[in-house]
Amino acid sequence: MTYFIFGDSFATIDGSPKDPHYFNGKTGDLWYDILENETGEKVHTFAEGGLGPYTIFEDFYECFETKKITDKTIFFLSSIFHTSFVHFI
């Protein structure tokens, strides 16, 4: 099984698994490391910094139509207000 990730810079995988990731002077696993380690499943990302929600959905549709997606899909949207199809009262 594989998790397929779509999103902007909040969903990108930076560095390699051997590169430490620092935050406030500390290092540790990031969300995708934890997901992979806890589930034992692979994580494949199509995320890219600077993408907007429409481009993210276009990328998803292209992967879906060409059957590149075979398992679970996770979407990251940096803000729900960047889409015109989401409305709240």
N, C-alpha and C positions, 0 to 999 in steps of 0.2 A: 504494500500500500504506500501511497505517496500523497503528501499535502502539496497542492499547487497554490502559490501565493501571488496575488495581484495587488498592486498598489503603487504608492509614490515613495518618497524617501523614508517614510516611517516603516516601510516594509522591506527595504533593501537589506541584503546580506553583505556586510562590508568585511574586507579582509579575508583571511583563510582561517580554517579551524585552529591553526597553530598560532595565529596572531592574537595576543591578549587584547581585550577591549576594556578601556578605562573610563570610569565615571567618578568624578570627585576623588580622584587619586586611587580608586579601588578597581579591581578587575573581577570579572566573573562571567558566567554564561549569559548569553542574550536569549531573547524569547524563542528564536528558532533553534538554538542549541538545546534549550530545555524541552521544546516540543519534540525534537528528534530523539533526545535521550530518554524522555519519559514514555514515549509511545513506541519507540523502536522502529519508527517509519521514516522514510526519506522526506526531505523538504526541498522542493524545487521552486525557485522564485522567478517570476516574470516582472517583478517590481523594478522601478527605475525612478530615481530622483527627478523632480520637475514635471512629472506627468500629471495631467488633470484627470478628473473622473471619466470624461468621455473617451479619452485615449486608453485609459485602463480598461474600460468596458469593450472598446474596439479590440484590444489585445486579447481579452478573454474570449470574445466571439470568434476571433480568428483561430485561437487554440482549440476551442470547442468544436468548431466546424471541421477542423483538420484532425480531430481526434487525438490531439496531444495531451488532453486532460483525460485521465483514466480513473481518478479517485476523488479525493476530497479537495474542495476549493475554499480558500480564505481570501476575502476582500478587505483591504485597508483603504478607508477614505479619511483623509486628514481632517476634513470638515464636512458635515452633512450639508452645510450651506453653500458648498461649491457646486451643488447639483440643482438643476431647476425642476427635477422630477420628485424631490423630497419636500414636503410641506408640513409645517407644524403650526398649530394655533397658539 
